[in-house]
């Protein structure tokens, strides 16, 4: 496995982790809203930071040939 294929695998894994954190954060925020409890700031912060990381990962010049 060459360096490009190995970095491609890690970029995909990191994208999956960031996407999972964003999805989990959204589910938690929606659940807290439905049951009428205040939303802890950690859910919002984790979701925003993960979304920013995912956006940065998708526009990174390191993966120009990987996603599209």
HELIX and SHEET records of a PDB file:
HELIX    1   1 UNK A    3  UNK A   35  1                                  33    
HELIX    2   2 UNK A   41  UNK A   58  1                                  18    
HELIX    3   3 UNK A   61  UNK A   63  5                                   3    
END                                                                             
